[in-house]
Amino acid sequence: MEKCLKLQSKMILYVAIGALFAFMGGIVIFSTVDIPELEKSEIELYSVEVIEVNNFENYISLKTTFLIKNFGEKTVTVPVISYQFFANGKSIGTSSYNVEDIPLTGRALLMSGTEVPFTTKLKINLTEENENEYMKIANGEHVDYSADGLYTIETAWQVIDVEFENLSLIVG
């Protein structure tokens, strides 16, 4: 009888451990359902504004706005956008939007069918390499801006990075 109870206790323990692993596996499988929804987003370089031209310290501050559209059915957030910025095909700097330190519930929500603007600032220092583009930006002339980079998009269950390149906008 004692052997039977020990065997029964072991079987209950094994069944409980098996059920726990099955439950954890189910959570992993359930979380992968979000991946196709996360891929249904699109980013666009929406606007570029000159905020400041500092002729004393030789720098220009730009405000860049990216518009992210959610075509999926799930509500998502965007904690990170990092990019390299170009003017007339020449690299003029890098910048990023980062709210990873803000909890998921406090971030801008992209509900199904919505588009949300994300704004960043970029400081361009005058150098010999970018002097031509710098002067065109400072004088308000025609400039073809573009950006290459990636943005992170997430739900409560899943996170993916989406690369983008050649987002362009002509100003001036």
Disulfide bonds with the S-S distance in Angstrom:
none
